[in-house]
C-alpha cells in the first residue's frame, strides 16, 4: 500500500518517469520473464515441428499470435501464483524480494493484473489462433494454480503433479499450427515432462532450507529427502535416454541429430548423478545450468531437421 501511495504522490509531483519505470519493472517481474523464455521456446518449437509435417509454408503471423497469447497466459499464471503464495514467498530468501512478497505491489493489484492477463491470453488464443490452443492454455493455468500450488505444502509428489501442466507449452504450439495433437506432439510433451524433474530437484536442493522455512514440502523431511531427490533426478534422466534410443530405433529421425541428443542426455544424466552423489549446492547449480541449456538445445536439434 505504501508503495502505491508513493507512486501516486510521485505522479502528482511530476516525477512520473522514474516511478513509472519502477512500477512497470515490478509488474514485468510478476510475470516471471525468465521462466516465460523457456515456455516460449518450447511453444515455438512445437509450432515449427508441427508445420514440418505439412506441405505449406510456416505462417509467421500465426506463430506471433501464438507466442503473444501464450506469454499473456503464462504471465497471468505466474502473477496469480505470487498472489496466492505471498505470505510464503516473504519467508524465503530466494523470493522475499518479489514485488508482492515485498509489498511493492499489493495482493489485490496482483490479483486484478493476473486475472486480466489470464483472461486476455485465453481469449486471444481462442480468437487469433484456435480453440484447442486456448483450451490447453486454460487447463495449464487451472491445474497449476489449483493443484500444483496448494500441493507444494502437502506432499513432495507435487513435482509429479506440476510436471503435467508444465509440459503443455509444446502442445500449445503444435495445436496452434495444426488444430490437432498427433503422436509427435506427445513426444515433445514427454521430453519436457521428464526434463522437469532433474531441473526442479536442482532448485529444490539448492533452496531446501528456504522451502522448509516457508513450510513447503517439495522434499520429504529427514533423511528420506536424499533418496527422494536421487530417484526424481536419475529415473527421469534415464527416461530421456530411453526415449532418445526409442526414437532412434523406431522413427526416421536423422542419425546425427539423435546421436547429438543422446550425448547431451548422457551429459545431463552425469550432472544429475553428481548431485545425487555429492549433495552439494555447487552440484545442484551445475545441474540447474545444464538443464537450462539442455532443453532449448534439444528443440533446436529437432528443428535442424527442417533445414
Protein Blocks (a to p, Z undefined) as FASTA:
>chain_A
ZZmmmmmmmmmnopmmmmmmmmmmmmmmmnommlmmmmmmmmmmmmmmmmmmpcbdcdfk
lmmmmmmmmmmmmmmmmmmmmmmmmmmmmmpmklmmgmklnopacfklmmmmmmmmmmmm
mmmmmmmmcmklmmmmmmmmmmmmmmmmmmmmmbfklmmmmmmmmmmmmmmmmmmmnopa
cfklmmmmmmmmmmmmmmmmmmmmmmmmmmmmnopafbcehjllmmmmmmmmmmmmmmmm
mmmmmmmmmmccdfklmmmmmmmmmmmmmmmmmmmmnopaklmmmmmmmmmmmmmmmmmm
mmmmmZZ
